[in-house]
Amino acid sequence: MPIPNEEFTLRIPGSIANIGPGFDTLAVAVQLYLTLRVRRGEGEGKLNFRFVNCKLEGENYIERALRYIAARNGFPIPSLDVEVESDIPMKAGLGSSAAATVGGLRLYEAVASPVDEQELLTTACELEGHPDNIAAALLGGLTVSCEVPGALRVLRASWPESLAIIVATPDLRLSTSASRAVLPEKVTRADAIFNVQRVAFLLEALRVSDFVLLKEALEDRLHQPYRAAIVPGLEEALKLKHPSLLGVCLSGAGPSVMAMAQQHLDEIAAMLEEIYTRKSIPCTVRVLQVHPTQAKSASAQHTYCVDTASSWRA
């Protein structure tokens, strides 16, 4: 039985989806975190969420996911006080909603019992509606997702350690639904072939660390050309040139933009920032490390951080 007043902490990574041509397929987990500091209370069913550095807008996806999987498994949720802190900007293309959904599922595991990895993936995809961000948030590293009838299959890979990720996040909000609304229902055969070729090229370039190929491998015709009209700075960022700049793409649904490089990271960050300075749009530029991939196991309980000795903030 849960012990009243027991405390623990969960940390869920943010993520960058699509990575150019891999629409709804590719994602990489990054070291921006949603942190849940949890205290068990007396009795059952009383959930108190406190958001300390972020404002809840709309539905609480953490609570939604917790209640969803608990109801599915017939588990009575114990009373919980949950302090929520997040480094992941909301509606910025960095996986904030996926991290919240995964946070609710990890919270269930912490108060109930470990859940099979496949069930976690499938449940998270049901809640989120698309697989890329949730796969990276659950498993870390670089993930490749494939939806099959009634399930989600994911392959994981390590991100090359020498390949840095630079992300520019303009001070704008763009919901995934709004970003998806500008996409066409149908694409041409030529555009489909174009993206299939580049997804294969990108994955192989990352696997063998042949980064010279990244610029061409990150090209896309399925979503970025359409989203450029509603994402300020994307068109200019895609045209940036620097000897050390290996490639640029939209981060998820945007408006964040992702660049890759091995050297001169400050210079590339400054180039990205200058785009938004010219547009008089405040912007935050971060050099992000990848949250490492986790070894596959029968249970996914080891693919996130749990600290049962952490202090509680009153």
PAGUBA-715425 format. One line per 2 residues: number of its first residue (from 0); their letters; for each residue x, z, y negated of C-alpha. Coordinates in steps of 0.1 Angstrom, whole numbers, plus 5000, padded with zeros to 4 digits. Layout:
BEGIN
NUM> a> X/Z/Y ~ ...
% end
This chain:
BEGIN
0> mp> 5000/5000/5000 ~ 5012/4993/4964
2> ip> 5028/5024/4948 ~ 5013/5033/4914
4> ne> 5038/5031/4885 ~ 5063/5011/4905
6> ef> 5079/4985/4882 ~ 5095/4951/4888
8> tl> 5105/4920/4869 ~ 5099/4883/4877
10> ri> 5118/4854/4860 ~ 5105/4818/4863
12> pg> 5125/4789/4849 ~ 5113/4762/4826
14> si> 5118/4726/4835 ~ 5123/4690/4823
16> an> 5100/4665/4841 ~ 5102/4627/4846
18> ig> 5138/4624/4835 ~ 5132/4588/4823
20> pg> 5117/4566/4850 ~ 5106/4594/4874
22> fd> 5071/4598/4861 ~ 5053/4627/4879
24> tl> 5081/4627/4905 ~ 5114/4640/4892
26> av> 5121/4673/4874 ~ 5150/4697/4869
28> av> 5148/4735/4863 ~ 5166/4748/4833
30> ql> 5177/4782/4821 ~ 5148/4790/4798
32> yl> 5127/4817/4814 ~ 5093/4831/4815
34> tl> 5098/4869/4822 ~ 5071/4892/4836
36> rv> 5077/4929/4836 ~ 5051/4944/4858
38> rr> 5039/4980/4865 ~ 5014/4988/4892
40> ge> 4985/5010/4881 ~ 4960/5031/4899
42> ge> 4932/5014/4918 ~ 4923/4977/4920
44> gk> 4914/4948/4898 ~ 4924/4960/4863
46> ln> 4948/4934/4849 ~ 4963/4940/4815
48> fr> 4986/4913/4800 ~ 5006/4918/4769
50> fv> 5024/4889/4753 ~ 5054/4902/4733
52> nc> 5070/4871/4718 ~ 5044/4844/4724
54> kl> 5008/4841/4716 ~ 4983/4833/4743
56> eg> 4964/4801/4734 ~ 4936/4792/4757
58> en> 4935/4803/4794 ~ 4960/4827/4809
60> yi> 4976/4805/4836 ~ 4994/4835/4850
62> er> 4962/4854/4857 ~ 4944/4822/4868
64> al> 4970/4815/4895 ~ 4971/4851/4906
66> ry> 4934/4853/4910 ~ 4932/4819/4927
68> ia> 4956/4826/4955 ~ 4943/4862/4959
70> ar> 4908/4849/4964 ~ 4919/4822/4988
72> ng> 4936/4848/5010 ~ 4910/4875/5005
74> fp> 4935/4900/4990 ~ 4923/4927/4966
76> ip> 4945/4926/4935 ~ 4959/4960/4926
78> sl> 4957/4971/4889 ~ 4986/4958/4870
80> dv> 5001/4960/4835 ~ 5021/4928/4828
82> ev> 5044/4923/4798 ~ 5050/4886/4792
84> es> 5080/4873/4774 ~ 5090/4836/4773
86> di> 5120/4816/4761 ~ 5100/4784/4769
88> pm> 5083/4769/4739 ~ 5047/4760/4746
90> ka> 5034/4725/4745 ~ 5069/4712/4741
92> gl> 5076/4693/4773 ~ 5097/4721/4789
94> gs> 5073/4733/4816 ~ 5057/4763/4800
96> sa> 5023/4759/4818 ~ 5040/4752/4852
98> aa> 5061/4783/4847 ~ 5030/4804/4840
100> tv> 5012/4790/4871 ~ 5043/4797/4893
102> gg> 5045/4831/4876 ~ 5010/4840/4888
104> lr> 5019/4829/4924 ~ 5051/4848/4924
106> ly> 5032/4878/4911 ~ 5009/4875/4941
108> ea> 5039/4875/4964 ~ 5053/4906/4948
110> va> 5021/4926/4952 ~ 5008/4911/4984
112> sp> 5033/4894/5008 ~ 5056/4864/5008
114> vd> 5038/4830/5010 ~ 5050/4800/5029
116> eq> 5068/4776/5006 ~ 5045/4747/5015
118> el> 5014/4767/5006 ~ 5030/4777/4973
120> lt> 5038/4741/4964 ~ 5004/4728/4974
122> ta> 4985/4756/4956 ~ 5006/4752/4924
124> ce> 5000/4715/4924 ~ 4962/4720/4928
126> le> 4963/4743/4897 ~ 4987/4723/4876
128> gh> 4973/4688/4884 ~ 5007/4671/4888
130> pd> 5037/4681/4909 ~ 5070/4676/4890
132> ni> 5073/4707/4868 ~ 5059/4731/4894
134> aa> 5083/4719/4921 ~ 5113/4726/4898
136> al> 5099/4760/4887 ~ 5094/4770/4923
138> lg> 5126/4757/4939 ~ 5152/4753/4911
140> gl> 5177/4725/4907 ~ 5167/4688/4908
142> tv> 5134/4682/4927 ~ 5118/4650/4939
144> sc> 5080/4653/4946 ~ 5057/4633/4967
146> ev> 5020/4639/4970 ~ 5005/4633/5004
148> pg> 4969/4639/5015 ~ 4963/4677/5013
150> al> 4999/4686/5006 ~ 5029/4682/4984
152> rv> 5063/4673/4998 ~ 5094/4681/4978
154> lr> 5131/4673/4983 ~ 5157/4693/4964
156> as> 5191/4685/4952 ~ 5219/4701/4931
158> wp> 5224/4689/4895 ~ 5260/4678/4888
160> es> 5277/4708/4873 ~ 5297/4688/4848
162> la> 5266/4670/4834 ~ 5252/4689/4804
164> ii> 5217/4688/4791 ~ 5210/4688/4754
166> va> 5174/4692/4743 ~ 5160/4687/4709
168> tp> 5126/4704/4704 ~ 5108/4695/4671
170> dl> 5085/4722/4657 ~ 5054/4703/4669
172> rl> 5028/4710/4696 ~ 5018/4682/4720
174> st> 4996/4690/4750 ~ 5001/4672/4783
176> sa> 4966/4660/4782 ~ 4970/4644/4748
178> sr> 5003/4628/4759 ~ 4987/4614/4790
180> av> 4957/4600/4770 ~ 4979/4573/4755
182> lp> 4990/4560/4789 ~ 4974/4528/4803
184> ek> 4954/4530/4835 ~ 4972/4500/4850
186> vt> 5007/4486/4847 ~ 5022/4452/4856
188> ra> 5040/4445/4888 ~ 5072/4438/4867
190> da> 5070/4472/4851 ~ 5064/4490/4884
192> if> 5094/4472/4899 ~ 5115/4481/4868
194> nv> 5108/4518/4873 ~ 5112/4519/4910
196> qr> 5146/4503/4907 ~ 5157/4528/4881
198> va> 5145/4559/4899 ~ 5165/4548/4929
200> fl> 5195/4541/4906 ~ 5192/4574/4888
202> le> 5191/4595/4919 ~ 5221/4578/4934
204> al> 5240/4580/4901 ~ 5234/4617/4900
206> rv> 5243/4622/4937 ~ 5277/4604/4934
208> sd> 5283/4616/4898 ~ 5286/4580/4886
210> fv> 5274/4588/4851 ~ 5284/4555/4835
212> ll> 5252/4542/4851 ~ 5229/4568/4836
214> ke> 5220/4549/4804 ~ 5204/4520/4824
216> al> 5190/4544/4851 ~ 5171/4564/4825
218> ed> 5152/4534/4811 ~ 5114/4535/4816
220> rl> 5083/4513/4811 ~ 5056/4536/4824
222> hq> 5053/4563/4798 ~ 5080/4564/4771
224> py> 5070/4532/4753 ~ 5035/4544/4749
226> ra> 5044/4580/4740 ~ 5068/4569/4713
228> ai> 5038/4563/4690 ~ 5029/4601/4692
230> vp> 5063/4616/4696 ~ 5082/4616/4663
232> gl> 5119/4609/4667 ~ 5117/4595/4703
234> ee> 5123/4559/4693 ~ 5153/4568/4672
236> al> 5167/4591/4699 ~ 5166/4564/4725
238> kl> 5187/4542/4703 ~ 5214/4568/4696
240> kh> 5250/4557/4703 ~ 5281/4579/4709
242> ps> 5310/4574/4732 ~ 5302/4606/4751
244> ll> 5264/4601/4751 ~ 5254/4592/4787
246> gv> 5217/4588/4782 ~ 5185/4599/4765
248> cl> 5149/4603/4776 ~ 5117/4621/4768
250> sg> 5115/4657/4782 ~ 5083/4658/4802
252> ag> 5053/4648/4781 ~ 5072/4656/4749
254> ps> 5078/4662/4721 ~ 5112/4675/4732
256> vm> 5139/4649/4738 ~ 5167/4653/4764
258> am> 5202/4639/4762 ~ 5230/4640/4788
260> aq> 5267/4643/4782 ~ 5300/4658/4795
262> qh> 5319/4661/4762 ~ 5314/4664/4725
264> ld> 5281/4683/4730 ~ 5281/4696/4694
266> ei> 5284/4661/4680 ~ 5255/4648/4701
268> aa> 5234/4679/4692 ~ 5240/4672/4655
270> ml> 5230/4636/4659 ~ 5197/4646/4675
272> ee> 5191/4672/4648 ~ 5197/4647/4621
274> iy> 5168/4625/4634 ~ 5144/4653/4626
276> tr> 5161/4664/4594 ~ 5155/4629/4580
278> ks> 5118/4632/4590 ~ 5116/4667/4574
280> ip> 5106/4682/4608 ~ 5121/4715/4618
282> ct> 5139/4712/4651 ~ 5157/4735/4676
284> vr> 5185/4720/4696 ~ 5197/4737/4728
286> vl> 5224/4730/4753 ~ 5208/4741/4786
288> qv> 5223/4750/4819 ~ 5204/4741/4851
290> hp> 5187/4769/4870 ~ 5203/4764/4905
292> tq> 5185/4751/4935 ~ 5176/4775/4963
294> ak> 5183/4771/5000 ~ 5151/4762/5020
296> sa> 5137/4790/5040 ~ 5106/4798/5060
298> sa> 5094/4819/5030 ~ 5100/4810/4994
300> qh> 5105/4846/4984 ~ 5142/4841/4976
302> ty> 5136/4813/4951 ~ 5129/4835/4921
304> cv> 5143/4866/4905 ~ 5128/4900/4913
306> dt> 5143/4932/4898 ~ 5127/4964/4910
308> as> 5151/4985/4890 ~ 5145/4971/4856
310> sw> 5133/4992/4827 ~ 5098/4989/4813
312> ra> 5092/4984/4776 ~ 5064/5006/4763
% end
